[in-house]
Amino acid sequence: GCKKKDEAKPAGGGTGSAAAAAACKGGEVKGPIAWFEDDYPAALACAKASGRPLVVDMWAPWCHTCLSMSATVLVDASLAPLADRFVWVGLDTDREINAAAVGKFALQNWPTYFVLDPADESIAARWLGAASAPQFRQFLKDGEAAVLATKGGAALDPRLAQVKAGDAAATRKDWKAAEAAYAAALDGAPADWPRRPDVLVAQIAARQKAGDVAGCLALGAAAADQTGASANATDFLVWALACADDEGADPAAAKALRERAAVVGALDAKADAPLSIDDRSDLMLNLRGALVALGKADEAKAVAERQAALLDDATAKAGSPAAAMTYNWHRAEVYVFLGKGEAIVPALAQSTKDLPTEYDPPYRLAWVYLKLGKAAEAKQWADDALGKAYGPRKVRVANLAVEAAKALGDVGVEKAAR
């Protein structure tokens, strides 16, 4: 990333000039990387001055996968050799200061990571959702290769060129063109192509966004086992199951997809799979949804019990309240699913106390109280969260406050909330 003036190093064709050093002063160091925080213009200026590609982390405080990636992969020591070859910026997508930068890209997934060519801010590479450290390193290298190719470097691998074209089309919201480019990249690709899992995620997301429900279900059934033992398996299933839940979905195809999802979801039990706790919990969540839809409630409950135990253990071992917040949403949801909502209240209350400026813990607490039928408590905590929330998320928090007010049965309070 962009280190202090006396530590600046030219990379990716940078000049190492005084101007570049001045543009790249500062940065918040996390693990091996120094980040610009919520300052896209400054990060872009640094990237332009130093000639390095720009890595953009689009995240949000409510996004548990974003928090997990920040606490695990993005601080992994294996990224150190690549750190100075890029400029790094993290953007909280809910903050108004980032609205212009966020508006440049058609976000469809949190988190989303970009490698940009600083010369024209074009997308050299894009990653949707979670990744393992080896996957993220490959993504960075591919993005760097795409930028260097525009500067007279080695020609970009044809498959990566197709992926790049798909990413550009997706950013224009031209979902059909994006899907076609991803399909072309995958056509004939070796079974062990490192980018196959994440490109499949991008392809099925494009089909879902294009409204191609039948094509989405067909791809889901055909490729669900091609995403490997990775976080991409979960992300792929999220899009596939969204198509299965579409009112226009063929019932037989939707059932077949859910049955396939139930098989792939068993990845969570593989101890050697390169999955974070959050990744495993996501797999369990999707597995439960598929099992419930298939009428297998007892199996879904057994998965939920395993999920709750996994999350409880991870929370107990979290190194800080902020790290523990990563698991708040999944813990709240699975405890309510098990009919044990009361049992998670103390932990969420402690989280709100430990993190007094964060809006997400009181929001989760309000949600649990509403599910428990305790409208007064739900309204109290929803109002607390509303006072701390900002940006687009504030609308979601306000909606919860309205739901709580309506549950109170007091028309005056409900009207005030509305």
C-alpha positions as a Markdown table, in Angstrom:
| # | Residue | x | y | z |
|---|---|---|---|---|
| 1 | Gly | 0.0 | 0.0 | 0.0 |
| 2 | Cys | 1.0 | 3.6 | 0.2 |
| 3 | Lys | 3.5 | 4.0 | 3.0 |
| 4 | Lys | 5.1 | 7.0 | 4.6 |
| 5 | Lys | 7.3 | 9.1 | 2.4 |
| 6 | Asp | 10.6 | 7.5 | 3.3 |
| 7 | Glu | 9.2 | 4.0 | 2.7 |
| 8 | Ala | 7.6 | 4.6 | -0.7 |
| 9 | Lys | 8.7 | 2.2 | -3.4 |
| 10 | Pro | 8.0 | 2.4 | -7.2 |
| 11 | Ala | 6.0 | -0.5 | -8.5 |
| 12 | Gly | 4.1 | -1.4 | -11.6 |
| 13 | Gly | 6.1 | 1.2 | -13.6 |
| 14 | Gly | 6.1 | 3.9 | -11.0 |
| 15 | Thr | 8.7 | 6.6 | -11.1 |
| 16 | Gly | 9.6 | 6.8 | -7.4 |
| 17 | Ser | 9.5 | 10.6 | -7.8 |
| 18 | Ala | 9.1 | 13.1 | -5.0 |
| 19 | Ala | 5.6 | 13.8 | -6.4 |
| 20 | Ala | 4.7 | 10.1 | -6.1 |
| 21 | Ala | 6.0 | 10.0 | -2.6 |
| 22 | Ala | 4.0 | 13.0 | -1.6 |
| 23 | Ala | 0.8 | 11.6 | -3.2 |
| 24 | Cys | 1.3 | 8.4 | -1.3 |
| 25 | Lys | 1.9 | 9.6 | 2.2 |
| 26 | Gly | 0.1 | 8.0 | 5.1 |
| 27 | Gly | -2.1 | 5.0 | 5.2 |
| 28 | Glu | -3.6 | 2.9 | 8.0 |
| 29 | Val | -1.5 | -0.3 | 8.4 |
| 30 | Lys | -3.4 | -3.5 | 8.9 |
| 31 | Gly | -1.3 | -6.7 | 8.6 |
| 32 | Pro | 1.0 | -6.3 | 5.7 |
| 33 | Ile | -1.0 | -3.6 | 3.9 |
| 34 | Ala | -1.3 | 0.1 | 4.4 |
| 35 | Trp | -4.8 | 1.3 | 3.4 |
| 36 | Phe | -6.4 | 4.6 | 2.4 |
| 37 | Glu | -9.7 | 4.6 | 4.3 |
| 38 | Asp | -12.7 | 6.3 | 2.7 |
| 39 | Asp | -10.6 | 8.5 | 0.5 |
| 40 | Tyr | -10.9 | 7.3 | -3.1 |
| 41 | Pro | -9.6 | 10.5 | -4.6 |
| 42 | Ala | -6.4 | 10.3 | -2.6 |
| 43 | Ala | -5.9 | 6.7 | -3.3 |
| 44 | Leu | -6.4 | 7.2 | -7.0 |
| 45 | Ala | -3.9 | 10.1 | -7.0 |
| 46 | Cys | -1.4 | 7.9 | -5.3 |
| 47 | Ala | -2.0 | 5.1 | -7.9 |
| 48 | Lys | -1.6 | 7.5 | -10.8 |
| 49 | Ala | 1.5 | 9.1 | -9.4 |
| 50 | Ser | 3.2 | 5.8 | -8.6 |
| 51 | Gly | 1.9 | 3.9 | -11.6 |
| 52 | Arg | 0.6 | 1.1 | -9.4 |
| 53 | Pro | -2.8 | -0.7 | -9.8 |
| 54 | Leu | -5.5 | 0.4 | -7.4 |
| 55 | Val | -7.2 | -2.3 | -5.2 |
| 56 | Val | -10.6 | -1.2 | -3.9 |
| 57 | Asp | -12.4 | -3.0 | -1.1 |
| 58 | Met | -16.1 | -2.2 | -1.2 |
| 59 | Trp | -17.5 | -3.1 | 2.2 |
| 60 | Ala | -20.2 | -2.2 | 4.8 |
| 61 | Pro | -20.4 | -2.6 | 8.6 |
| 62 | Trp | -23.6 | -4.8 | 8.3 |
| 63 | Cys | -21.8 | -7.2 | 6.0 |
| 64 | His | -20.5 | -10.1 | 8.1 |
| 65 | Thr | -18.5 | -11.5 | 5.1 |
| 66 | Cys | -16.8 | -8.1 | 4.8 |
| 67 | Leu | -15.8 | -8.1 | 8.4 |
| 68 | Ser | -14.6 | -11.7 | 8.2 |
| 69 | Met | -12.4 | -11.0 | 5.1 |
| 70 | Ser | -10.9 | -7.9 | 6.9 |
| 71 | Ala | -10.0 | -10.0 | 9.9 |
| 72 | Thr | -8.6 | -13.0 | 8.1 |
| 73 | Val | -7.6 | -12.8 | 4.4 |
| 74 | Leu | -6.7 | -9.1 | 4.1 |
| 75 | Val | -4.3 | -9.3 | 7.1 |
| 76 | Asp | -2.8 | -12.6 | 6.0 |
| 77 | Ala | 1.0 | -12.6 | 5.9 |
| 78 | Ser | 1.1 | -14.2 | 2.5 |
| 79 | Leu | -0.1 | -11.0 | 1.0 |
| 80 | Ala | 3.1 | -9.2 | 2.1 |
| 81 | Pro | 5.1 | -9.8 | -1.2 |
| 82 | Leu | 2.3 | -8.2 | -3.1 |
| 83 | Ala | 1.5 | -5.3 | -0.8 |
| 84 | Asp | 3.8 | -2.7 | -2.4 |
| 85 | Arg | 2.8 | -3.6 | -5.9 |
| 86 | Phe | -0.6 | -2.0 | -5.4 |
| 87 | Val | -2.3 | 1.0 | -3.8 |
| 88 | Trp | -5.1 | -0.1 | -1.4 |
| 89 | Val | -8.3 | 1.7 | -0.4 |
| 90 | Gly | -11.2 | 0.5 | 1.7 |
| 91 | Leu | -14.6 | 2.2 | 1.1 |
| 92 | Asp | -17.5 | 1.9 | 3.5 |
| 93 | Thr | -20.2 | 2.0 | 0.8 |
| 94 | Asp | -22.8 | 3.4 | 3.2 |
| 95 | Arg | -20.8 | 6.6 | 3.8 |
| 96 | Glu | -21.9 | 9.7 | 1.8 |
| 97 | Ile | -18.3 | 10.7 | 1.3 |
| 98 | Asn | -17.9 | 7.5 | -0.9 |
| 99 | Ala | -21.1 | 7.9 | -2.9 |
| 100 | Ala | -19.3 | 9.2 | -6.0 |
| 101 | Ala | -16.8 | 6.4 | -6.0 |
| 102 | Val | -19.4 | 3.7 | -5.3 |
| 103 | Gly | -21.6 | 5.2 | -8.1 |
| 104 | Lys | -18.9 | 4.3 | -10.6 |
| 105 | Phe | -19.6 | 0.6 | -10.2 |
| 106 | Ala | -22.7 | -1.5 | -10.3 |
| 107 | Leu | -22.3 | -3.3 | -6.9 |
| 108 | Gln | -24.4 | -6.4 | -6.6 |
| 109 | Asn | -22.5 | -8.2 | -3.8 |
| 110 | Trp | -20.9 | -7.3 | -0.6 |
| 111 | Pro | -18.0 | -7.3 | -0.3 |
| 112 | Thr | -16.7 | -6.7 | -3.9 |
| 113 | Tyr | -13.0 | -6.2 | -4.6 |
| 114 | Phe | -11.7 | -4.4 | -7.7 |
| 115 | Val | -8.2 | -4.0 | -9.2 |
| 116 | Leu | -8.4 | -0.8 | -11.3 |
| 117 | Asp | -6.1 | 0.6 | -13.9 |
| 118 | Pro | -5.4 | 4.1 | -12.5 |
| 119 | Ala | -4.9 | 5.6 | -15.9 |
| 120 | Asp | -8.6 | 5.4 | -16.7 |
| 121 | Glu | -10.2 | 3.7 | -13.7 |
| 122 | Ser | -11.2 | 0.7 | -15.8 |
| 123 | Ile | -11.7 | -2.6 | -14.1 |
| 124 | Ala | -8.8 | -4.9 | -14.5 |
| 125 | Ala | -10.3 | -7.6 | -12.2 |
| 126 | Arg | -13.3 | -8.0 | -9.9 |
| 127 | Trp | -14.0 | -10.4 | -7.1 |
| 128 | Leu | -17.4 | -11.1 | -5.6 |
| 129 | Gly | -17.7 | -12.2 | -2.0 |
| 130 | Ala | -15.3 | -14.1 | 0.1 |
| 131 | Ala | -12.0 | -15.7 | -0.9 |
| 132 | Ser | -9.2 | -17.7 | 0.6 |
| 133 | Ala | -5.8 | -16.1 | 0.8 |
| 134 | Pro | -4.4 | -18.1 | -2.2 |
| 135 | Gln | -7.4 | -17.2 | -4.3 |
| 136 | Phe | -7.0 | -13.5 | -3.4 |
| 137 | Arg | -3.4 | -13.6 | -4.3 |
| 138 | Gln | -4.3 | -15.1 | -7.7 |
| 139 | Phe | -6.9 | -12.4 | -8.2 |
| 140 | Leu | -4.4 | -9.7 | -7.5 |
| 141 | Lys | -1.8 | -11.1 | -9.8 |
| 142 | Asp | -4.4 | -11.4 | -12.6 |
| 143 | Gly | -5.5 | -7.9 | -12.1 |
| 144 | Glu | -1.9 | -6.7 | -12.2 |
| 145 | Ala | -1.3 | -8.6 | -15.4 |
| 146 | Ala | -4.3 | -6.9 | -17.0 |
| 147 | Val | -3.0 | -3.5 | -16.1 |
| 148 | Leu | 0.5 | -4.2 | -17.3 |
| 149 | Ala | -0.9 | -5.5 | -20.6 |
| 150 | Thr | -2.3 | -2.1 | -21.3 |
| 151 | Lys | 1.2 | -0.6 | -20.8 |
| 152 | Gly | 2.9 | -2.7 | -23.4 |
| 153 | Gly | 3.6 | -5.7 | -21.1 |
| 154 | Ala | 2.9 | -9.3 | -21.9 |
| 155 | Ala | -0.5 | -9.9 | -23.6 |
| 156 | Leu | -3.2 | -10.9 | -21.3 |
| 157 | Asp | -4.2 | -14.5 | -21.2 |
| 158 | Pro | -7.3 | -14.9 | -23.5 |
| 159 | Arg | -9.4 | -16.4 | -20.7 |
| 160 | Leu | -8.6 | -13.5 | -18.4 |
| 161 | Ala | -9.4 | -11.1 | -21.2 |
| 162 | Gln | -12.9 | -12.6 | -21.4 |
| 163 | Val | -13.3 | -12.4 | -17.6 |
| 164 | Lys | -12.2 | -8.7 | -17.8 |
| 165 | Ala | -14.8 | -8.1 | -20.5 |
| 166 | Gly | -17.4 | -9.7 | -18.4 |
| 167 | Asp | -16.5 | -7.6 | -15.4 |
| 168 | Ala | -16.7 | -4.4 | -17.5 |
| 169 | Ala | -20.1 | -5.5 | -18.9 |
| 170 | Ala | -21.4 | -6.3 | -15.4 |
| 171 | Thr | -20.4 | -2.8 | -14.2 |
| 172 | Arg | -22.5 | -1.4 | -17.0 |
| 173 | Lys | -25.3 | -3.7 | -15.9 |
| 174 | Asp | -25.3 | -5.3 | -19.3 |
| 175 | Trp | -25.9 | -8.7 | -17.7 |
| 176 | Lys | -26.4 | -10.6 | -20.9 |
| 177 | Ala | -23.1 | -9.5 | -22.3 |
| 178 | Ala | -21.4 | -10.2 | -19.0 |
| 179 | Glu | -22.9 | -13.7 | -18.9 |
| 180 | Ala | -21.7 | -14.4 | -22.5 |
| 181 | Ala | -18.2 | -13.3 | -21.7 |
| 182 | Tyr | -17.9 | -15.4 | -18.5 |
| 183 | Ala | -19.3 | -18.4 | -20.5 |
| 184 | Ala | -16.6 | -17.8 | -23.1 |
| 185 | Ala | -13.9 | -17.8 | -20.5 |
| 186 | Leu | -15.1 | -21.0 | -19.0 |
| 187 | Asp | -15.6 | -22.8 | -22.3 |
| 188 | Gly | -12.9 | -25.4 | -22.6 |
| 189 | Ala | -11.1 | -24.2 | -19.5 |
| 190 | Pro | -9.2 | -26.9 | -17.7 |
| 191 | Ala | -11.1 | -28.4 | -14.7 |
| 192 | Asp | -8.4 | -27.2 | -12.4 |
| 193 | Trp | -8.3 | -23.6 | -13.8 |
| 194 | Pro | -7.8 | -21.5 | -10.6 |
| 195 | Arg | -10.4 | -18.9 | -11.5 |
| 196 | Arg | -13.2 | -21.4 | -12.4 |
| 197 | Pro | -14.9 | -21.1 | -9.0 |
| 198 | Asp | -15.2 | -17.3 | -8.9 |
| 199 | Val | -16.0 | -16.9 | -12.6 |
| 200 | Leu | -18.9 | -19.4 | -12.1 |
| 201 | Val | -20.1 | -17.1 | -9.3 |
| 202 | Ala | -20.0 | -14.1 | -11.6 |
| 203 | Gln | -21.7 | -16.1 | -14.4 |
| 204 | Ile | -24.6 | -17.3 | -12.3 |
| 205 | Ala | -25.0 | -13.9 | -10.8 |
| 206 | Ala | -25.3 | -12.4 | -14.3 |
| 207 | Arg | -27.9 | -14.9 | -15.3 |
| 208 | Gln | -30.0 | -14.1 | -12.2 |
| 209 | Lys | -29.6 | -10.4 | -12.7 |
| 210 | Ala | -30.7 | -10.8 | -16.4 |
| 211 | Gly | -33.9 | -12.6 | -15.2 |
| 212 | Asp | -32.9 | -15.9 | -16.9 |
| 213 | Val | -34.4 | -18.1 | -14.2 |
| 214 | Ala | -34.3 | -21.3 | -16.3 |
| 215 | Gly | -30.7 | -20.7 | -17.3 |
| 216 | Cys | -29.7 | -19.9 | -13.8 |
| 217 | Leu | -31.2 | -23.1 | -12.5 |
| 218 | Ala | -29.6 | -25.1 | -15.2 |
| 219 | Leu | -26.2 | -23.7 | -14.5 |
| 220 | Gly | -26.8 | -24.2 | -10.8 |
| 221 | Ala | -27.5 | -27.9 | -11.3 |
| 222 | Ala | -24.7 | -28.4 | -13.7 |
| 223 | Ala | -21.9 | -26.6 | -12.0 |
| 224 | Ala | -22.6 | -26.6 | -8.3 |
| 225 | Asp | -19.8 | -29.2 | -7.7 |
| 226 | Gln | -17.3 | -27.2 | -9.8 |
| 227 | Thr | -16.8 | -24.4 | -7.2 |
| 228 | Gly | -14.6 | -26.6 | -5.1 |
| 229 | Ala | -14.2 | -26.5 | -1.3 |
| 230 | Ser | -14.1 | -22.8 | -1.2 |
| 231 | Ala | -16.2 | -19.8 | -0.2 |
| 232 | Asn | -17.3 | -19.5 | -3.9 |
| 233 | Ala | -19.4 | -22.6 | -3.3 |
| 234 | Thr | -21.6 | -20.6 | -0.9 |
| 235 | Asp | -21.8 | -17.6 | -3.1 |
| 236 | Phe | -22.7 | -19.8 | -6.1 |
| 237 | Leu | -25.5 | -21.4 | -4.1 |
| 238 | Val | -26.9 | -18.0 | -2.9 |
| 239 | Trp | -27.5 | -17.0 | -6.5 |
| 240 | Ala | -28.8 | -20.4 | -7.6 |
| 241 | Leu | -31.2 | -20.7 | -4.7 |
| 242 | Ala | -32.5 | -17.1 | -5.4 |
| 243 | Cys | -33.5 | -18.5 | -8.8 |
| 244 | Ala | -35.1 | -21.5 | -7.2 |
| 245 | Asp | -37.2 | -19.2 | -5.0 |
| 246 | Asp | -38.3 | -17.1 | -8.0 |
| 247 | Glu | -42.0 | -17.4 | -8.6 |
| 248 | Gly | -41.3 | -18.1 | -12.3 |
| 249 | Ala | -39.1 | -21.1 | -11.5 |
| 250 | Asp | -40.0 | -24.5 | -12.7 |
| 251 | Pro | -40.9 | -26.6 | -9.6 |
| 252 | Ala | -39.1 | -29.7 | -10.7 |
| 253 | Ala | -35.9 | -27.7 | -11.6 |
| 254 | Ala | -36.1 | -25.8 | -8.3 |
| 255 | Lys | -36.4 | -29.0 | -6.3 |
| 256 | Ala | -33.5 | -30.6 | -8.2 |
| 257 | Leu | -31.4 | -27.5 | -7.5 |
| 258 | Arg | -32.2 | -27.6 | -3.8 |
| 259 | Glu | -31.3 | -31.3 | -3.6 |
| 260 | Arg | -28.0 | -30.4 | -5.3 |
| 261 | Ala | -27.5 | -27.6 | -2.8 |
| 262 | Ala | -28.0 | -30.0 | 0.1 |
| 263 | Val | -25.1 | -32.1 | -1.2 |
| 264 | Val | -22.7 | -29.2 | -1.8 |
| 265 | Gly | -23.7 | -27.6 | 1.5 |
| 266 | Ala | -22.2 | -30.6 | 3.3 |
| 267 | Leu | -18.8 | -29.0 | 2.6 |
| 268 | Asp | -19.1 | -27.3 | 6.0 |
| 269 | Ala | -18.2 | -30.6 | 7.6 |
| 270 | Lys | -14.9 | -30.9 | 5.8 |
| 271 | Ala | -12.3 | -29.8 | 8.3 |
| 272 | Asp | -9.6 | -29.3 | 5.7 |
| 273 | Ala | -11.6 | -27.0 | 3.4 |
| 274 | Pro | -10.1 | -23.5 | 3.1 |
| 275 | Leu | -13.1 | -21.9 | 4.7 |
| 276 | Ser | -13.3 | -19.2 | 7.4 |
| 277 | Ile | -15.9 | -19.6 | 10.2 |
| 278 | Asp | -18.1 | -17.1 | 8.4 |
| 279 | Asp | -17.8 | -19.2 | 5.2 |
| 280 | Arg | -18.8 | -22.3 | 7.0 |
| 281 | Ser | -21.7 | -20.6 | 8.7 |
| 282 | Asp | -22.9 | -19.3 | 5.3 |
| 283 | Leu | -22.8 | -22.8 | 3.9 |
| 284 | Met | -24.9 | -24.1 | 6.8 |
| 285 | Leu | -27.4 | -21.2 | 6.4 |
| 286 | Asn | -27.9 | -22.1 | 2.7 |
| 287 | Leu | -28.0 | -25.8 | 3.5 |
| 288 | Arg | -30.7 | -25.2 | 6.1 |
| 289 | Gly | -32.8 | -23.3 | 3.6 |
| 290 | Ala | -32.5 | -26.0 | 1.0 |
| 291 | Leu | -33.5 | -28.7 | 3.6 |
| 292 | Val | -36.5 | -26.7 | 4.9 |
| 293 | Ala | -37.7 | -26.2 | 1.3 |
| 294 | Leu | -37.3 | -30.0 | 0.7 |
| 295 | Gly | -39.4 | -30.7 | 3.9 |
| 296 | Lys | -36.5 | -32.0 | 5.9 |
| 297 | Ala | -37.0 | -30.0 | 9.0 |
| 298 | Asp | -35.2 | -32.4 | 11.4 |
| 299 | Glu | -32.1 | -32.4 | 9.2 |
| 300 | Ala | -32.2 | -28.6 | 9.0 |
| 301 | Lys | -32.4 | -28.4 | 12.8 |
| 302 | Ala | -29.4 | -30.6 | 13.2 |
| 303 | Val | -27.4 | -28.3 | 10.9 |
| 304 | Ala | -28.6 | -25.3 | 12.9 |
| 305 | Glu | -27.4 | -26.9 | 16.1 |
| 306 | Arg | -23.9 | -27.4 | 14.6 |
| 307 | Gln | -23.9 | -23.9 | 13.2 |
| 308 | Ala | -24.8 | -22.4 | 16.6 |
| 309 | Ala | -22.0 | -24.3 | 18.3 |
| 310 | Leu | -19.5 | -23.3 | 15.7 |
| 311 | Leu | -20.4 | -19.6 | 16.0 |
| 312 | Asp | -20.4 | -19.7 | 19.8 |
| 313 | Asp | -16.9 | -21.1 | 19.8 |
| 314 | Ala | -15.7 | -18.5 | 17.3 |
| 315 | Thr | -17.2 | -15.7 | 19.3 |
| 316 | Ala | -15.5 | -16.9 | 22.5 |
| 317 | Lys | -12.2 | -17.0 | 20.7 |
| 318 | Ala | -12.5 | -13.7 | 18.9 |
| 319 | Gly | -9.7 | -11.4 | 19.8 |
| 320 | Ser | -11.8 | -8.2 | 20.2 |
| 321 | Pro | -15.4 | -7.0 | 20.4 |
| 322 | Ala | -15.1 | -5.8 | 16.8 |
| 323 | Ala | -14.0 | -9.3 | 15.7 |
| 324 | Ala | -16.8 | -10.9 | 17.7 |
| 325 | Met | -19.3 | -8.6 | 15.9 |
| 326 | Thr | -18.6 | -10.6 | 12.7 |
| 327 | Tyr | -20.8 | -13.4 | 14.1 |
| 328 | Asn | -23.7 | -11.3 | 15.5 |
| 329 | Trp | -26.0 | -11.7 | 12.6 |
| 330 | His | -25.6 | -15.4 | 12.0 |
| 331 | Arg | -25.8 | -16.1 | 15.7 |
| 332 | Ala | -29.0 | -14.1 | 16.0 |
| 333 | Glu | -30.6 | -15.8 | 13.0 |
| 334 | Val | -29.7 | -19.3 | 14.0 |
| 335 | Tyr | -30.8 | -18.9 | 17.6 |
| 336 | Val | -34.2 | -17.6 | 16.5 |
| 337 | Phe | -34.4 | -20.4 | 14.0 |
| 338 | Leu | -33.9 | -22.9 | 16.8 |
| 339 | Gly | -36.5 | -21.2 | 19.0 |
| 340 | Lys | -33.9 | -20.0 | 21.4 |
| 341 | Gly | -33.9 | -16.3 | 20.8 |
| 342 | Glu | -33.8 | -15.4 | 24.5 |
| 343 | Ala | -30.5 | -17.2 | 24.9 |
| 344 | Ile | -28.7 | -14.8 | 22.4 |
| 345 | Val | -30.0 | -11.6 | 24.0 |
| 346 | Pro | -27.2 | -11.3 | 26.6 |
| 347 | Ala | -24.5 | -11.7 | 24.0 |
| 348 | Leu | -26.0 | -9.0 | 21.7 |
| 349 | Ala | -26.5 | -6.7 | 24.7 |
| 350 | Gln | -22.9 | -7.1 | 25.6 |
| 351 | Ser | -21.9 | -6.3 | 22.0 |
| 352 | Thr | -23.9 | -3.1 | 22.0 |
| 353 | Lys | -22.1 | -2.1 | 25.3 |
| 354 | Asp | -18.7 | -3.0 | 23.9 |
| 355 | Leu | -19.2 | -1.2 | 20.7 |
| 356 | Pro | -21.2 | 1.9 | 21.6 |
| 357 | Thr | -20.8 | 3.7 | 18.3 |
| 358 | Glu | -21.7 | 0.8 | 16.1 |
| 359 | Tyr | -25.3 | 0.6 | 14.8 |
| 360 | Asp | -25.3 | -3.1 | 13.9 |
| 361 | Pro | -25.3 | -4.7 | 17.4 |
| 362 | Pro | -28.4 | -2.8 | 18.6 |
| 363 | Tyr | -30.1 | -3.4 | 15.2 |
| 364 | Arg | -29.6 | -7.2 | 15.6 |
| 365 | Leu | -30.8 | -7.0 | 19.2 |
| 366 | Ala | -34.0 | -5.2 | 18.1 |
| 367 | Trp | -34.6 | -7.8 | 15.4 |
| 368 | Val | -34.3 | -10.6 | 18.0 |
| 369 | Tyr | -36.7 | -8.9 | 20.4 |
| 370 | Leu | -39.2 | -8.4 | 17.5 |
| 371 | Lys | -39.0 | -12.1 | 16.7 |
| 372 | Leu | -39.6 | -12.8 | 20.4 |
| 373 | Gly | -42.8 | -10.7 | 20.3 |
| 374 | Lys | -41.3 | -8.1 | 22.7 |
| 375 | Ala | -42.2 | -5.0 | 20.7 |
| 376 | Ala | -41.3 | -2.4 | 23.4 |
| 377 | Glu | -37.8 | -3.7 | 23.7 |
| 378 | Ala | -37.5 | -4.0 | 19.9 |
| 379 | Lys | -38.6 | -0.4 | 19.5 |
| 380 | Gln | -36.1 | 0.8 | 22.1 |
| 381 | Trp | -33.1 | -0.9 | 20.4 |
| 382 | Ala | -34.3 | 0.0 | 16.9 |
| 383 | Asp | -34.4 | 3.7 | 17.9 |
| 384 | Asp | -30.9 | 3.3 | 19.4 |
| 385 | Ala | -29.6 | 1.8 | 16.2 |
| 386 | Leu | -31.4 | 4.5 | 14.2 |
| 387 | Gly | -29.5 | 7.2 | 16.1 |
| 388 | Lys | -26.2 | 5.7 | 15.0 |
| 389 | Ala | -27.0 | 4.5 | 11.5 |
| 390 | Tyr | -26.0 | 6.3 | 8.4 |
| 391 | Gly | -26.3 | 6.1 | 4.6 |
| 392 | Pro | -28.6 | 3.6 | 2.8 |
| 393 | Arg | -28.6 | 1.3 | 5.8 |
| 394 | Lys | -30.5 | 3.9 | 7.8 |
| 395 | Val | -33.5 | 3.0 | 5.7 |
| 396 | Arg | -33.4 | -0.6 | 6.8 |
| 397 | Val | -33.0 | 0.4 | 10.4 |
| 398 | Ala | -35.9 | 2.8 | 10.1 |
| 399 | Asn | -38.1 | 0.0 | 8.7 |
| 400 | Leu | -37.3 | -2.1 | 11.7 |
| 401 | Ala | -38.3 | 0.7 | 14.0 |
| 402 | Val | -41.6 | 1.0 | 12.1 |
| 403 | Glu | -42.2 | -2.8 | 12.4 |
| 404 | Ala | -41.6 | -2.6 | 16.1 |
| 405 | Ala | -43.9 | 0.4 | 16.5 |
| 406 | Lys | -46.6 | -1.4 | 14.5 |
| 407 | Ala | -46.3 | -4.4 | 16.8 |
| 408 | Leu | -46.9 | -2.2 | 19.8 |
| 409 | Gly | -50.4 | -1.5 | 18.5 |
| 410 | Asp | -50.1 | 2.2 | 19.2 |
| 411 | Val | -51.1 | 4.1 | 16.0 |
| 412 | Gly | -49.6 | 7.3 | 17.2 |
| 413 | Val | -46.2 | 5.7 | 17.8 |
| 414 | Glu | -46.4 | 3.9 | 14.5 |
| 415 | Lys | -47.2 | 7.2 | 12.6 |
| 416 | Ala | -44.3 | 8.9 | 14.3 |
| 417 | Ala | -42.0 | 6.1 | 13.3 |
| 418 | Arg | -43.2 | 6.2 | 9.7 |
